[in-house]
Amino acid sequence: MSYRIGFLGPEATFTHLAVSKFFHAQTEQIPYATIPACMDAVAGGDVDFAIVPLENAIEGSVNLTVDYLVHEQPLHIVGELVVPINQHLMVHPSRASSWRDLEKIISHSHAIAQCHRYLHKEFPKAEHSHAASTGAAARHISLNPHENAAVIANEMASEVYGLTIVERDIHDYHYNHTLFAILHPSMNEKPPTLPGFEGKDKTTIMVTLPSDQAGTLHQVLSAFSWRKLNMSKIESRPMKTGLGNYFFLIDLEHAMDGILIPGAISELEALGCGVKVLGSYKAFFA
């Protein structure tokens, strides 16, 4: 069976790189210009699965993905791809001999932030310009050789857009990985990932607290603790309904079962919390 995979494009973004690493070659891979457009495509049935960045080990969560998932498109996480991120500085070939005099660095805001130390040291006066993705920035450089600018992107981008890598591995921290969420309208749908990759069980839930009870967050954490359900992450995000109103995203290192997680959810609901399971899935590591 052939699947249509939507991803944050254009070609040669890190999301495209993740898709290429994990999915069969015969899978149709369709780029979208923005994260919301990619998520809308799978919600509308234009693609079978959507792949979007969810969290980076250095910069944290991709808030646009989280907020759109919660507030706009109620999709489910059906898988997660974990990919190492190597950031390279590249220029148009016509600039390869004069790249030390760069006036502008173009890339996604996360990529620029991940290379802050290098940029501060090597190009303290260069302007930083943000693009929708590293792939979009690389494409811009390829089409505008007259600009005295460089892009931060992956090696795939240099191959696709014909750019010259002038400095490799310019990211500030060695352990730089990004998690990419595989999204689908149904929580029970399984993505067509390649066999042979290590899979780790995860369940992600969203919790909202009652507004008139003190100490509820402590009780929420206790509901998981005494059941020995290990939480790998808890994160708060604004509900967008007023100051002080938050929801919490909790990652559990446990697959959805018939006893432990449902029992914890029932306990939270008895406390007056709102609970939604965003997905129970495998996290695959490249």
Backbone hydrogen bonds, N-H to C=O, Kabsch-Sander energy under -0.5 kcal/mol:
donor,donor_aa,acceptor,acceptor_aa,energy
5,I,3,Y,-0.6
5,I,28,E,-3.6
6,G,4,R,-0.6
6,G,49,F,-3.0
7,F,30,I,-2.2
8,L,51,I,-1.1
9,G,7,F,-0.6
9,G,32,Y,-3.7
13,T,10,P,-1.0
17,L,13,T,-2.0
18,A,14,F,-2.3
19,V,15,T,-2.4
20,S,16,H,-2.5
21,K,17,L,-1.6
22,F,18,A,-1.6
23,F,19,V,-2.0
24,H,192,P,-0.6
27,T,24,H,-1.4
28,E,3,Y,-2.2
29,Q,27,T,-0.5
30,I,5,I,-3.4
30,I,28,E,-0.6
32,Y,7,F,-2.3
38,C,34,T,-1.8
39,M,35,I,-2.3
40,D,36,P,-2.8
41,A,37,A,-1.6
42,V,38,C,-1.4
43,A,39,M,-1.9
44,G,40,D,-2.1
45,G,42,V,-0.7
46,D,41,A,-2.2
47,V,41,A,-1.0
48,D,4,R,-1.9
49,F,4,R,-1.6
50,A,183,L,-1.8
51,I,6,G,-2.8
52,V,50,A,-0.5
52,V,181,A,-1.8
54,L,179,L,-3.2
55,E,179,L,-1.6
56,N,60,G,-2.6
57,A,177,H,-3.1
60,G,56,N,-2.2
62,V,54,L,-2.6
63,N,61,S,-1.1
65,T,62,V,-0.7
66,V,62,V,-1.9
67,D,63,N,-3.1
68,Y,64,L,-2.1
69,L,65,T,-2.1
70,V,66,V,-1.8
71,H,67,D,-3.2
72,E,68,Y,-1.5
73,Q,68,Y,-3.2
75,L,73,Q,-2.7
76,H,184,H,-2.7
77,I,278,L,-2.8
78,V,76,H,-0.7
78,V,182,I,-3.1
79,G,182,I,-0.9
80,E,282,K,-1.9
81,L,180,F,-2.7
82,V,284,F,-3.0
83,V,81,L,-0.6
83,V,178,T,-2.3
85,I,176,N,-3.8
86,N,84,P,-0.6
87,Q,85,I,-0.5
88,H,153,A,-2.7
89,L,167,E,-2.9
90,M,88,H,-0.5
90,M,151,V,-2.6
91,V,164,T,-2.4
95,R,92,H,-3.0
96,A,93,P,-1.3
98,S,95,R,-1.3
101,D,98,S,-1.5
102,L,99,W,-1.3
103,E,148,N,-2.3
104,K,148,N,-1.1
105,I,127,E,-3.2
106,I,150,A,-2.9
107,S,129,S,-2.0
112,I,108,H,-2.2
113,A,109,S,-2.2
114,Q,110,H,-2.2
115,C,111,A,-0.7
115,C,112,I,-0.8
116,H,113,A,-1.4
119,L,115,C,-2.6
120,H,116,H,-2.7
121,K,117,R,-1.8
122,E,118,Y,-3.0
123,F,119,L,-2.3
126,A,123,F,-1.1
127,E,103,E,-2.8
129,S,105,I,-3.0
129,S,127,E,-0.5
131,A,107,S,-1.9
137,A,133,S,-1.8
138,A,134,T,-2.3
139,R,135,G,-2.5
140,H,136,A,-2.0
141,I,137,A,-2.1
142,S,138,A,-2.1
143,L,139,R,-1.6
144,N,140,H,-0.9
144,N,141,I,-0.6
147,E,144,N,-1.7
149,A,147,E,-1.9
150,A,104,K,-2.0
151,V,90,M,-2.8
152,I,106,I,-1.5
153,A,88,H,-2.1
153,A,151,V,-0.6
157,A,154,N,-0.7
158,S,154,N,-1.1
159,E,155,E,-1.6
160,V,156,M,-2.6
161,Y,157,A,-2.4
162,G,158,S,-0.6
163,L,158,S,-1.4
164,T,91,V,-3.1
165,I,163,L,-0.5
166,V,89,L,-2.6
166,V,164,T,-0.5
167,E,89,L,-1.6
170,I,87,Q,-2.5
172,D,114,Q,-3.0
176,N,174,H,-1.8
177,H,175,Y,-0.6
178,T,83,V,-2.4
179,L,55,E,-3.6
180,F,81,L,-2.9
181,A,52,V,-2.4
182,I,79,G,-2.9
183,L,50,A,-3.1
183,L,181,A,-0.6
184,H,76,H,-1.9
189,E,186,S,-1.0
193,T,191,P,-1.7
194,L,22,F,-2.5
197,F,194,L,-0.8
198,E,285,F,-0.5
200,K,283,A,-1.9
202,K,281,Y,-2.3
203,T,252,L,-2.1
204,T,279,G,-2.9
205,I,250,I,-2.4
206,M,276,K,-3.3
207,V,248,F,-2.8
208,T,274,G,-2.5
209,L,246,Y,-0.6
213,Q,210,P,-0.7
216,T,213,Q,-0.7
219,Q,215,G,-1.5
220,V,216,T,-2.4
221,L,217,L,-2.3
222,S,218,H,-2.0
223,A,219,Q,-1.7
224,F,220,V,-0.9
224,F,221,L,-0.5
225,S,221,L,-2.3
226,W,222,S,-2.3
228,K,225,S,-2.0
229,L,224,F,-2.5
230,N,228,K,-0.8
232,S,230,N,-0.6
232,S,251,D,-2.0
233,K,251,D,-1.1
235,E,249,L,-2.2
237,R,247,F,-2.4
239,M,245,N,-3.0
245,N,242,G,-1.7
246,Y,244,G,-0.7
247,F,237,R,-2.7
248,F,207,V,-2.9
249,L,235,E,-3.0
250,I,205,I,-2.6
250,I,248,F,-0.5
251,D,233,K,-2.5
252,L,203,T,-3.2
252,L,250,I,-0.5
253,E,230,N,-2.6
254,H,252,L,-1.7
263,G,259,I,-2.2
264,A,260,L,-2.2
265,I,261,I,-2.6
266,S,262,P,-2.3
267,E,263,G,-1.9
268,L,264,A,-2.3
269,E,265,I,-2.5
270,A,266,S,-1.8
271,L,267,E,-1.0
271,L,268,L,-0.5
272,G,269,E,-1.2
273,C,268,L,-2.2
274,G,208,T,-2.2
276,K,206,M,-2.3
278,L,204,T,-2.3
278,L,276,K,-0.7
279,G,204,T,-1.3
281,Y,202,K,-2.6
283,A,200,K,-2.6
284,F,80,E,-3.6
284,F,282,K,-0.6
285,F,198,E,-1.3
286,A,82,V,-2.6
